[in-house]
């Protein structure tokens, strides 16, 4: 009976570290490098892009409105759309530069 109890005990691991902790650590590192870090880089690039926008730049909003920046304020842009109409948007509503959007290849399914 004691032999079966000893056989069921966990084998000693290297350096006394449980292998499950090592796997959890590796999963956390992979998660950081493949999910969190790229998202942080994208947010940083978006913030830099919005800060560099100036009057006359063509942009597309997150809602899909195409226009040209008419006025820049602290937290908003006044965007001129077709036929001279102007709409005020928050800086966070700017998606990307129009020339970049038109140059990206469409996804064909």
Secondary structure by P-SEA (a helix, b strand, c coil): caaaaaaaccccccccccaaaaaaaaaaaaaaacccaaaaaaaaaaaaaaaacccccccccccccccccccccccccccccccbbbbbbccccccccaaaaaacccccc
